[in-house]
Amino acid sequence: MRGHQPQEHAVNLDDVQMTILPEAEWRDRRAAHEERVNSWTAEHLQRRQRGDKHPVEDFLFTYYSHRPQHLRRWHPGAGIALRGAAPDEFGPDYVRDGAGDLHVDVDAIRIRRRDSITWISTLLRGTAARPAHFGCFGMHEWAMVYRQSADDIRHADWPLRLTSAETDAVVDANRVRCSHFDAFRFFTPPARPLNLLMPTRESQPDLDQPGCLHANMDLYKWAYKLSPITPSELVADCFALAREIRTLDMRASPYDLAGLGLDPVPVETPEGRAEYARHQQLFAEKAATLRGRLIETCQV
């Protein structure tokens, strides 16, 4: 619910400006958030019961540690007090103020998670300050299958669009420019020396850049790691962007996902690379707004 404007008054509590949400309003916001998340998670949960896999939708619940029930749980975020809320509805990170309204205990979270919040803030600020680069053309997914036997391919349930030799030739013909550690760490051993950079976890705050699909997809991770000081609507906005990015990520991959209704973005061709870069720029614009909102959250 981006751009939500509470209609109730704000009061100053212990030198922190708190906005009071009446019970009817926060319950409506919670219900809207739950409905939004249910639309994303229902099919995933059904597939999990059947033992089926989906390389796009399931990734967001397997690679990332935030489970569907956690994404569905609503938090108002820092600076919001809930009138008529019971503590057992929201958990131990909440306290009551003098008027009996419930709010996130920002001071306790800040003390307990100071190092984590500082690291996330540093990463987000550094990424936002760098120029965006759009020349990787999704080669990270190709580097993950480079010179790999069919039995060892990550998404073995799905065939490659090209032969193994043709797939390897695409990697050989295109410079690999991956700056994101969590993509690079899945490169096959023969592909790693081909990358222009050698990213590590320690160098991530110095290398992540705002054009990178994975850095922008990871905004979802930083949003939920900052919860409950992050409004759940913002976590959901980051999830929605990650879902869009993951779809492009796999459409531009070497896998044939036509059976899922996903047409390829053929980055092995000049036309496909141009299409990929256009999408990448649009995602970077969306991510810049969300990254700014997360930086503001860290400032709390």
Secondary structure, DSSP 4 states (H G I P E B T S, - for coil): -TT----S-EEEETTEEEEEEPHHHHHHHHHHHHHHHHHHHHHHHHHHHHT---TTTTHHHHTSS--HHHHHS----TTEEETT--GGGT-TTEEE-TTS-EEE-HHHHHHHTHHHHHHHHHHHHHHHHSPP----TTHHHHHTTTT--GGG-TTTTS-BSS-HHHHHHHHHHS-B----HHHHTTS-TTTGGGBS----TTTHHHH--TT-HHHHHTHHHHHHHTTTSS-HHHHHHHHHHHHHHHHHHHHTSSB--GGGT-----TTSHHHHHHHHHHHHHHHHHHHHHHHHHHHHHH-
